[in-house]
């Protein structure tokens, strides 16, 4: 049974999904952690060493990963250039060596062969292939989030948000028991960013949005980290060719 899906839009609008608790949601689908574990397994690449359409390569990879893991291509997100070849119709090829590699390495190599700047995220228990610009922390926080919580521990609610958005959300370990602050809230639905603001404010905490992750910490630490992060971003900008002439 194949679990590779091309979608012009995502499977189902979050606004149509019934509200679920974290426990109910986890029972209904594969977790992101299980998907990442599957992506660590070795894959025979010999079948992929001759030019093959991307969609067929994804079908092969999906079969190797097993029935519980689905791969979706957000084809609509790649549209825009009328002369560009449909992403799933492009040909890709793996190098002759090695003949075996972990699934996530195979996936990254195949994505690099496309004439699009493509990447993948793991969210809601599946692999989603999308433009790299859609995989930043800011972009992932725009993803719809649905959930109802009644005195659930903060760390569990943040984990559920991370599962739904595909974003790495890290809780400062120095917070100790703050991670168990009970959260009561309903998101029917809400953008990930909205939910993150409400969740952290309910625990008297703040968060810092980085390139590919979010760090939840105390208000004092958040101010320090945000200041340091902006400084690093300015330094990175100045290191770009021609930045000093702008």
Beta strands, then each sheet from edge to edge (+ up, - down):
strand 1: 4-7
strand 2: 42-44
strand 3: 52-53
strand 4: 70-74
strand 5: 91-92
strand 6: 100-102
strand 7: 118-123
strand 8: 126-131
strand 9: 144-153
strand 10: 168-171
strand 11: 182-191
strand 12: 206-209
strand 13: 213-217
sheet 1: 1+ 4+ 8+ 7-
sheet 2: 2+ 6-
sheet 3: 3+ 5-
sheet 4: 9+ 11-
sheet 5: 10+ 13+ 12-
end
